[in-house]
Amino acid sequence: MTETSPQDLTDLSNYLYGAVFDDTMWAKAAEVVRRATNSQHAALGFFDSQTRQQSMLHGDCAPEFEHSYRDLVDINPLARPMQMMALGTALVDQQVVAHDDFERSAFFDLWMRPQQMHSAMIHKISTRRHQWLSRAQPRRQG
């Protein structure tokens, strides 16, 4: 994993605040997340744990996968642990389920495998009613 620089954090903060006024800033914020986590894919969105409403603000996946991610929350083994995470923490799939079991899950078959993804990391960046999340796809090593 690469080291996150103070400039990365400044850029991410600026892009997140800027996105309130300009939707193109979500893509720039996702680029900072990709760079800081050495990831191939990133997604920014929020999840309301009370209503279970989700919204993808930016995703590096095809539109059909952006929509299907929301529909698969009930079979996503990362969904419940994501809700219980403390502010500022990150979670990788291997912390929740053995990688072989994750690869055999319906969520992996329906969402990760078709996009040639092998692992996932989630970072909780807010704990107000809406939980703002960044999700990254770490690059394969070797």
C-alpha positions in Angstrom: 0.0 0.0 0.0 1.3 3.5 -0.7 1.6 6.2 1.9 -1.0 8.9 2.0 0.5 12.4 1.9 -0.8 15.5 3.6 -1.6 16.8 0.1 -3.7 13.7 -0.6 -5.8 14.5 2.5 -6.1 18.2 1.6 -7.1 17.3 -2.0 -9.7 14.7 -0.7 -11.2 17.2 1.7 -11.4 19.9 -1.0 -13.0 17.6 -3.5 -15.5 16.3 -1.0 -16.6 19.8 -0.1 -16.5 20.9 -3.7 -18.7 18.1 -4.8 -21.6 19.7 -2.9 -21.6 22.3 -5.7 -20.0 20.4 -8.6 -20.7 16.7 -9.2 -17.5 16.3 -11.2 -15.6 16.6 -8.0 -16.7 13.1 -6.9 -14.5 11.6 -9.6 -11.5 13.6 -8.5 -12.1 12.5 -4.9 -12.2 8.9 -6.0 -8.9 9.4 -7.8 -7.3 10.5 -4.5 -8.7 7.4 -2.8 -7.3 5.2 -5.6 -3.9 6.8 -5.4 -3.8 6.7 -1.6 -4.8 3.1 -1.4 -3.0 1.9 -4.5 -6.3 0.6 -5.9 -7.6 -0.1 -9.3 -11.2 0.9 -8.5 -12.8 3.2 -6.0 -16.4 4.2 -5.1 -17.8 6.9 -3.0 -21.3 6.8 -1.5 -23.4 6.8 1.6 -25.5 4.3 3.4 -28.3 5.2 5.8 -28.3 2.4 8.4 -31.8 3.3 9.6 -33.6 3.3 6.2 -31.0 1.1 4.4 -31.0 3.6 1.6 -27.8 3.7 -0.3 -26.5 6.1 -2.9 -23.4 5.8 -5.1 -21.9 9.2 -5.7 -19.1 8.0 -7.9 -18.1 4.5 -8.9 -15.4 3.1 -11.1 -17.7 0.4 -12.4 -20.2 0.1 -15.2 -23.7 1.7 -14.4 -25.3 -1.7 -14.1 -22.9 -2.6 -11.3 -23.5 0.7 -9.5 -27.2 -0.2 -9.4 -26.8 -3.8 -8.6 -24.5 -3.1 -5.6 -27.4 -1.5 -3.8 -29.7 -4.4 -4.7 -27.1 -6.9 -3.2 -26.8 -5.4 0.2 -28.6 -8.3 1.9 -26.0 -10.9 0.5 -22.9 -8.7 0.9 -20.9 -10.1 3.7 -19.3 -6.7 4.3 -22.6 -4.8 4.8 -23.3 -5.5 8.5 -19.7 -5.0 9.6 -19.6 -1.8 7.6 -22.5 -0.4 9.7 -20.7 -1.2 12.9 -17.4 0.3 12.0 -16.0 3.2 14.0 -15.3 6.5 12.3 -12.0 6.6 10.5 -11.6 2.8 10.4 -10.9 0.7 7.4 -12.1 -2.8 6.8 -10.8 -5.4 4.3 -12.8 -8.4 3.3 -10.4 -10.9 4.9 -11.2 -9.3 8.4 -14.8 -10.4 8.0 -14.7 -13.7 6.1 -12.0 -16.1 4.9 -11.0 -15.2 1.4 -11.9 -18.6 0.0 -15.4 -18.3 1.5 -15.7 -14.7 0.2 -14.9 -16.0 -3.3 -17.6 -18.6 -3.0 -20.2 -16.1 -1.9 -23.2 -15.1 -4.0 -22.1 -11.4 -3.7 -18.6 -12.2 -5.1 -20.1 -14.2 -8.0 -22.7 -11.6 -8.9 -20.7 -8.4 -8.3 -17.0 -8.9 -7.8 -16.0 -11.7 -10.2 -17.7 -10.2 -13.3 -15.6 -7.0 -12.8 -12.4 -9.1 -12.2 -12.2 -7.8 -8.6 -10.5 -10.0 -6.0 -10.7 -8.0 -2.8 -12.4 -5.0 -1.2 -11.6 -2.4 1.4 -14.1 0.0 3.0 -13.3 3.1 4.9 -15.9 5.0 7.0 -15.4 8.7 6.8 -18.5 9.9 8.6 -20.8 8.6 11.3 -23.7 11.0 11.2 -27.1 9.6 10.1 -25.7 8.9 6.7 -22.5 7.0 6.7 -20.1 8.3 4.0 -17.9 5.5 2.7 -15.1 5.1 0.4 -14.6 1.7 -1.1 -11.4 0.6 -2.9 -10.3 -2.3 -4.9 -6.6 -3.0 -3.9 -4.3 -4.0 -6.7 -3.1 -7.6 -6.8 0.5 -7.9 -5.6 3.0 -9.7 -7.8 
